Amino acid sequence: MKPYARISLKNKIFVSILAVILVISITIALLARWILISGLNKELELRGVAVASSIAERGTGFVLDKNSPELLSLIFDEARLRERQHLINYIFVLDRNDQVLSHTFSVPFPAALALANPIPEGKEQSVYLVEHGHHTSYDIAVPMNEGLYRIGSVHVGLSKEHIDMLVAKLRFMFLGFISAVVIIIFYVSLRISRYITSPIARLTAISDELSRGNFDVNMGMGRGLDWAVINCPAYKDTNMPCWHFDEQARVNRDAERNTGQVCSTCLFYRKREGDEVIQLADSFMNMVWSIRLYRKRLQESEMKYRSLFDSGPDPIFVVDCATGTVLDANPRAEETYGYARSELVGLPFSRLAQDNVRESLASLDEASTPTGCVYYPKVLHYKKGDQPFYVNMHACPISYGKTLSVIVAVTDITEMMEKDAQLIQAAKMKTLGEMSAGIAHEINQPLNAIKMGSEFLNLLIEQNRELTETQVRDMVNVISQQVDRASDIINNLRAFGKKS
């Protein structure tokens, strides 16, 4: 059965139908041949018996009267009547002593033929195959009776060659019949197998094209269907739901049908009337249409994602949670970090943000926000060549393919921080300008104290007054305190005016 399993379905159907019909035809032909040939032989035998019986009945008087000419005329008439001349080889009549009274041979009578087929006692006929010369005949012997007494016998020889010729014609007729049946069944089974398997073969070819990604293949099976893609509103506008495909809430179908947001009659998802092959073709077309619609929506979704990913104003990374390596990066990330995309893909993310990679990945597992995202302000990152800069970073868990990953979006805030520092510095300078009078007053106080102390000492020296050690120490301490006070004021001003 293995070779049979390897052949195509069309050939299986073709061979099976042909084999079954051939077996049935041959069986019927053999039975008919057996019945007809047996019937033919029986019929010819009955015809021979009828001829012999007719001669025996009509020739009784001629035998009793020993009228050989009339008897000879009788048997010649019977032997040459219509088609019998081809069937009957000979007729001869024997008396009760098995002596030949008359015969139809044109040559001397074969002596052995008279005793070749004796009629047993109590039998009404006897049939025996005999050979005479170059011929073979079925010798049919019928007794010739007068009352209760047998006065002779009639022998009719049916030509075996003629019977065989009739049988051969019958066989030829059966052979022709079987040949005609074979030819007809061959043609019919071939057409049936093609009719059944041609859609299946077409579906197989279409499946092969679909497996190669060619979803625009011409189906060629939509007889009676307007199967153009442009006719489907849901295919032209993927924002419009397809009720067969999307299986959305059907309770709102009537309301949306009134607004024109759903097709009243689907142009594609339908079933035609027909046999199982047509039903299979329709189901296959519906399946392909669903795949095409789903594929188009998936392509549009992928294009939207890729457009957002590539056109984003900020660098975006996709990082593998397990390995911490970069799986994907947008062009903005290449510009900001100075790496080519081929360098970024597979690069450990710790090379870009060394201080907080592990903490950020761990925080995603512990994040209690509804979206699971984490925000990191003013994070130090490194460009190519370890050039530092500050960013604000958002990290959200995603499924990238079959990999648990993190999508990281960063915003470069270095320039913003510099501008903030400049604004702060300007504000400080403005504040210093506004505080200049108070600052001068604060500085003048220790200066005045120092000047008064120095003038007091100078006055005592001019007046040649003696200063005690205690007076000198107190005066020096006061001057030192005022100097320290002025120094503190200056240091505070420096610290306030320094760039942050």
Sequence and secondary structure as in RCSB ss.txt:
>XXXX:A:sequence
MKPYARISLKNKIFVSILAVILVISITIALLARWILISGLNKELELRGVAVASSIAERGTGFVLDKNSPELLSLI
FDEARLRERQHLINYIFVLDRNDQVLSHTFSVPFPAALALANPIPEGKEQSVYLVEHGHHTSYDIAVPMNEGLYR
IGSVHVGLSKEHIDMLVAKLRFMFLGFISAVVIIIFYVSLRISRYITSPIARLTAISDELSRGNFDVNMGMGRGL
DWAVINCPAYKDTNMPCWHFDEQARVNRDAERNTGQVCSTCLFYRKREGDEVIQLADSFMNMVWSIRLYRKRLQE
SEMKYRSLFDSGPDPIFVVDCATGTVLDANPRAEETYGYARSELVGLPFSRLAQDNVRESLASLDEASTPTGCVY
YPKVLHYKKGDQPFYVNMHACPISYGKTLSVIVAVTDITEMMEKDAQLIQAAKMKTLGEMSAGIAHEINQPLNAI
KMGSEFLNLLIEQNRELTETQVRDMVNVISQQVDRASDIINNLRAFGKKS
>XXXX:A:secstr
 HHHHHS HHHHHHHHHHHHHHHHHHHHHHHHHHHHHHHHHHHHHHHHHHHHHHHHHHSHHHHHTT HHHHHHHH
HHHHTSTTHHHHEEEEEEEETTS EEEE  SS   HHHHTSS   TT S EEEEEEETTEEEEEEEEEEEETTEE
EEEEEEEEEHHHHHHHHHHHHHHHHHHHHHHHHHHHHHHHHHHHHHHHHHHHHHHHHHHHHTT TT      TT 
   GGG HHHH TTS  HHHH   GGGHHHHHHTT S SS SSS   SS HHHHHHHHHHHHHHHHHHHHHHHHH
HHHHHHHHHHH SS EEEEETTT BEEEE HHHHHHH   HHHHTT BGGGT TTTHHHHHHHHHH  SSS  EE
EEEEEEEETTTEEEEEEEEEEEEEETTEEEEEEEEEE HHHHHHHHHHHHHHHHHHHHHTHHHHHHHHHHHHHHH
HHHHHHHHHHHHTT    HHHHHHHHHHHHHHHHHHHHHHHHHHHHHS  
